[in-house]
Amino acid sequence: MEDQFIKTATLIGDPTRAAIMWTLLDGRAFTATELAIVANTSPQNISMHLTKLLEGDLLSVEKQGRHKYYRFSNKEVAYAIEAMANLIPKPEIRLKKEKDTYPPIKYCRTCYDHLAGKIGVALTDSLLEQKIILNTNDTFQISSEGEKWFSDFGINIEEAQKQKRIFLKPCLDWSERRNHLAGSIGALLLNKMITEDWLRKTKNSRAIIITGKGEKELLKYFKIVV
């Protein structure tokens, strides 16, 4: 186990491979050329790094036509990368900082396939306060009232439980240093809000835009003032 941990930590610790893993938190699949641009390295070098990550079972690759697309091998890899970001030292507090000023990536963003940032944490807090979900020893579960709430909201819990992945879990937010909601339920909530045009993804960024409709609905369902 120790040897395997050292091997995995070494794989992620390389600067180029760390850049690859951070980029893949976007949730999309990328080609080797796209990842080479992001990591600011050559096609030959990126190929070597991708091969190591594939051999370490951290990435998977899919071929479509002439292109190969790389993504995380499973959702747990994404959770581990996001959790590692919590080791980044907090910036020094400025004496003259603007109140409640958040960069877009810290305010509202995707964490692989679920919502994160200030809004993601606020949404999770609201679900806990309304007792829609319960926190028992840092483990999330849906209450009996919550089952009805999710059903009324348009999310099929039974179908979510059948997915071959974690159903519901807290995920430590690297910018807020508190938990947001992850797992299949977290992914379904994000998809619902994007489908209903509460939220919109931005090009080449994990930052999320909250629409006018989203402001009203977030206030209605989660008491979140944007």
C-alpha positions in Angstrom: 0.0 0.0 0.0 2.8 2.4 0.9 4.7 1.7 -2.3 1.5 2.2 -4.3 0.7 5.5 -2.6 4.2 6.8 -3.3 3.9 5.8 -6.9 0.5 7.6 -7.3 1.7 10.7 -5.4 4.8 10.9 -7.7 2.6 10.6 -10.8 0.5 13.6 -9.7 3.3 15.6 -8.2 5.1 16.3 -11.5 4.3 19.9 -12.7 3.2 18.9 -16.2 1.1 16.0 -15.0 -0.4 18.2 -12.2 -1.4 20.8 -14.9 -3.1 17.9 -16.9 -5.1 16.8 -13.8 -6.2 20.3 -12.9 -7.4 20.9 -16.4 -9.4 17.7 -16.5 -11.4 18.9 -13.4 -13.4 20.8 -16.0 -15.3 17.6 -16.6 -14.7 17.5 -20.3 -12.4 15.2 -22.3 -9.3 16.8 -23.9 -7.0 15.8 -26.8 -3.3 15.5 -26.3 -2.8 18.6 -28.3 -5.2 20.6 -26.1 -3.4 19.4 -23.0 0.0 20.2 -24.4 -1.1 23.8 -24.9 -2.5 24.0 -21.4 0.6 22.5 -19.9 2.9 24.6 -22.2 4.9 21.6 -23.4 5.6 19.8 -26.6 3.4 17.0 -28.2 6.2 14.5 -27.6 6.5 15.4 -23.9 2.7 15.4 -23.3 2.5 12.0 -24.9 5.0 10.6 -22.4 3.2 12.1 -19.4 -0.2 10.9 -20.6 1.2 7.4 -21.0 2.4 7.4 -17.4 -1.0 8.6 -16.1 -2.8 5.9 -18.2 -0.5 3.2 -16.8 -1.2 4.5 -13.3 -4.9 4.1 -14.0 -5.6 7.8 -13.2 -6.7 8.5 -16.8 -8.7 6.7 -19.5 -8.6 7.4 -23.2 -11.3 7.1 -25.9 -10.8 7.1 -29.6 -13.2 8.9 -31.9 -12.2 9.0 -35.5 -8.6 10.3 -35.8 -8.6 11.8 -32.3 -8.0 10.4 -28.8 -9.7 12.0 -25.9 -8.4 11.8 -22.3 -10.4 12.0 -19.1 -10.2 10.8 -15.5 -10.5 7.1 -15.2 -13.2 7.5 -12.5 -15.0 10.2 -10.4 -12.8 9.4 -7.3 -9.7 10.7 -9.1 -11.5 14.0 -9.6 -12.5 14.2 -5.9 -8.9 13.5 -4.9 -7.5 16.3 -7.1 -10.1 18.8 -5.8 -9.2 17.7 -2.2 -5.5 18.3 -2.8 -6.3 21.9 -3.7 -7.2 22.4 0.0 -3.5 22.1 0.8 -2.9 25.4 -0.9 -2.0 28.0 1.8 -4.7 30.6 2.3 -3.7 34.0 1.0 -2.9 36.7 3.6 -5.9 38.8 4.5 -5.5 42.3 3.1 -6.4 45.2 5.3 -8.2 47.0 2.5 -10.0 44.3 0.7 -13.4 44.8 -1.0 -16.2 43.2 1.0 -17.6 40.0 -0.5 -15.5 40.2 -3.7 -15.1 36.8 -5.3 -13.3 35.9 -8.5 -15.8 34.0 -10.8 -13.9 30.7 -10.3 -14.3 31.0 -6.5 -17.8 32.3 -6.6 -19.5 29.7 -8.7 -17.8 26.9 -10.6 -18.0 23.2 -11.5 -16.0 20.7 -9.5 -15.8 18.0 -12.2 -19.6 17.3 -12.5 -21.1 19.1 -9.5 -21.4 22.6 -8.2 -18.7 24.2 -6.1 -17.4 27.6 -4.9 -19.3 30.0 -2.7 -22.7 29.1 -4.3 -22.1 25.4 -4.2 -21.3 25.6 -0.5 -24.3 27.9 0.2 -26.6 25.4 -1.7 -25.3 22.5 0.5 -25.8 24.6 3.7 -29.4 25.2 2.6 -30.1 21.6 2.0 -28.7 20.8 5.5 -30.7 23.6 7.2 -33.9 22.5 5.5 -33.1 18.9 6.6 -33.3 17.7 3.0 -30.0 16.1 3.6 -28.5 15.1 7.0 -24.8 15.2 8.1 -23.9 12.3 10.3 -20.1 12.2 11.2 -19.2 13.9 7.9 -21.4 11.5 5.9 -24.4 12.9 3.9 -27.7 11.1 3.6 -31.1 12.1 2.3 -33.9 12.4 4.9 -37.4 11.0 4.4 -38.6 14.6 3.8 -35.6 15.0 1.4 -36.8 12.1 -0.7 -40.1 13.9 -1.4 -38.2 17.2 -2.0 -36.0 15.7 -4.6 -38.9 13.9 -6.3 -40.8 17.2 -6.4 -37.7 18.9 -7.7 -37.6 16.4 -10.6 -34.7 14.2 -9.5 -35.2 10.4 -9.4 -33.4 9.1 -6.4 -33.9 5.5 -7.2 -32.2 6.0 -10.6 -29.4 7.9 -9.0 -28.8 5.0 -6.6 -28.4 2.6 -9.4 -25.5 4.5 -10.9 -22.1 2.8 -10.6 -20.7 5.6 -8.5 -20.9 7.3 -5.1 -24.5 8.3 -4.4 -24.1 11.2 -2.1 -21.0 12.6 -0.4 -19.4 15.8 1.0 -16.6 17.2 -1.0 -14.2 19.7 0.6 -14.2 22.9 -1.3 -10.7 24.3 -1.9 -11.7 28.0 -2.0 -14.3 28.0 0.8 -12.6 25.3 2.9 -16.1 23.8 3.7 -18.1 21.0 2.1 -20.1 21.1 -1.0 -22.3 18.3 -2.3 -20.9 15.6 -4.6 -21.8 12.2 -5.9 -24.6 11.3 -8.4 -27.1 13.6 -6.5 -24.7 16.5 -6.8 -24.3 15.9 -10.5 -28.0 15.6 -11.1 -28.6 18.9 -9.3 -26.1 20.7 -11.4 -27.5 19.1 -14.6 -31.0 20.1 -13.6 -30.0 23.7 -13.0 -28.2 24.0 -16.3 -31.0 22.3 -18.2 -33.5 24.8 -16.6 -31.2 27.7 -17.5 -30.5 28.7 -13.9 -26.8 28.3 -14.6 -24.7 28.5 -17.8 -21.2 27.2 -18.4 -18.5 29.5 -19.7 -16.1 28.7 -22.5 -12.7 27.5 -21.5 -13.4 27.9 -17.8 -15.0 26.1 -14.9 -16.6 29.3 -13.8 -20.5 29.2 -13.9 -22.8 32.2 -14.8 -26.0 32.5 -12.8 -28.8 33.8 -15.0 -31.6 36.1 -14.0 -33.9 33.1 -13.7 -31.3 31.3 -11.7 -31.2 34.2 -9.2 -34.9 33.9 -8.6 -35.0 30.1 -8.4 -31.9 29.9 -6.1 -33.7 32.3 -3.7 -37.0 30.3 -4.0 -35.6 26.8 -3.4 -32.4 27.5 -1.4 -32.8 31.0 0.1 -29.6 32.0 -1.6 -29.3 35.7 -2.4 -27.0 36.2 -5.4 
